[in-house]
Amino acid sequence: TYHAIAAEDLANQKGEQGSYDVVLALELLEHVNEPSEFVETVQNFAKPDGLVIYSTLNRTLKSLAFGKIAAEYVLGLVPCGTHNWQQFIKPSELARWVRAAGGTDIQTYGLVYD
């Protein structure tokens, strides 16, 4: 099942907690106001043996140069003002939030735009 809905709204629907084999939260974590709360909400959608996959921008100088300045102001890949570099997420922060929400077996992979 695919849902295009706010995580908080889906969480309020009866029977949705713990019912998904795979949950994808891609390229949005850096845009929410309370990422730790969002991670907790998302983690609760997965079955106990389910998989949750996050994709987000790491908060590094390289991501500032490419994910913010180049993507928005040089290449025009996304509208100017789309990203706030201070809201980019370090892997250690995401790992801490996932563990706090009961997640385990955290694996981190770096990707670059091709």
C-alpha positions in Angstrom: 0.0 0.0 0.0 1.3 3.5 -0.9 0.1 6.5 1.1 0.8 10.1 0.2 -0.3 11.5 3.6 1.3 13.3 6.5 2.8 10.8 8.9 1.0 12.3 11.8 -2.4 12.0 10.0 -1.6 8.4 9.1 -0.7 7.7 12.7 -4.2 8.8 13.8 -5.8 6.2 11.6 -6.8 3.1 13.4 -4.8 0.0 12.7 -1.9 1.7 10.9 0.7 1.3 13.7 3.1 -1.6 13.2 1.5 -2.8 10.0 4.1 -2.2 7.3 7.0 -4.4 6.1 8.8 -1.4 4.6 8.5 2.3 5.4 10.3 4.9 3.2 11.0 8.4 4.4 12.9 9.9 1.6 14.3 13.4 1.3 12.0 15.0 3.8 13.5 14.7 7.2 15.5 17.9 6.7 12.2 19.8 6.0 10.2 18.9 9.2 10.2 21.1 12.3 10.7 18.3 14.8 12.7 15.5 13.1 13.1 13.4 16.3 9.3 13.3 16.7 8.9 12.5 13.1 11.3 9.6 13.3 9.4 8.2 16.3 6.2 8.4 14.4 7.7 6.8 11.3 9.4 4.0 13.2 6.0 3.0 14.7 4.6 2.2 11.3 6.9 -0.7 10.7 6.2 -4.2 11.8 8.6 -5.5 14.6 10.8 -7.1 11.9 10.1 -4.4 9.3 12.5 -2.1 7.6 12.5 1.7 7.7 14.6 3.6 5.2 15.6 7.2 5.6 17.3 9.4 3.0 18.4 12.9 4.0 21.1 15.4 3.5 24.1 15.2 5.9 25.1 18.5 7.6 28.6 19.0 6.3 30.4 21.8 4.5 30.2 19.7 1.3 26.4 19.4 1.6 26.2 23.2 2.1 28.2 23.7 -1.1 26.3 21.2 -3.2 23.0 20.5 -1.5 22.2 24.1 -0.8 24.2 26.6 -2.8 24.8 24.6 -6.0 21.4 22.9 -6.1 19.5 26.1 -5.4 21.5 29.0 -6.7 23.9 27.7 -9.4 22.2 24.7 -11.1 18.6 25.6 -10.2 17.7 22.0 -9.4 15.3 23.1 -6.7 13.8 26.5 -5.9 15.9 28.9 -3.9 15.2 28.7 -0.2 14.1 25.0 -0.4 16.8 23.9 2.1 18.0 25.3 5.5 21.5 23.9 6.1 21.0 24.0 9.8 18.2 21.5 9.4 20.3 18.9 7.6 20.7 15.8 9.7 24.0 14.2 10.8 24.0 10.4 10.7 24.7 10.3 14.5 21.6 12.4 15.1 19.4 10.1 13.0 20.8 7.0 14.7 20.1 8.5 18.1 16.5 9.2 17.2 16.0 5.8 15.7 17.3 4.1 18.8 15.2 6.3 21.0 12.2 5.1 19.0 13.0 1.5 19.5 14.9 0.9 16.2 18.0 -1.3 15.9 20.5 -2.4 13.3 21.2 1.1 12.0 23.2 1.1 8.7 24.5 4.3 7.1 25.4 4.6 3.4 26.7 7.7 1.7 25.4 8.6 -1.7 26.3 11.4 -4.1 24.3 13.0 -6.9 25.3 11.7 -10.3 
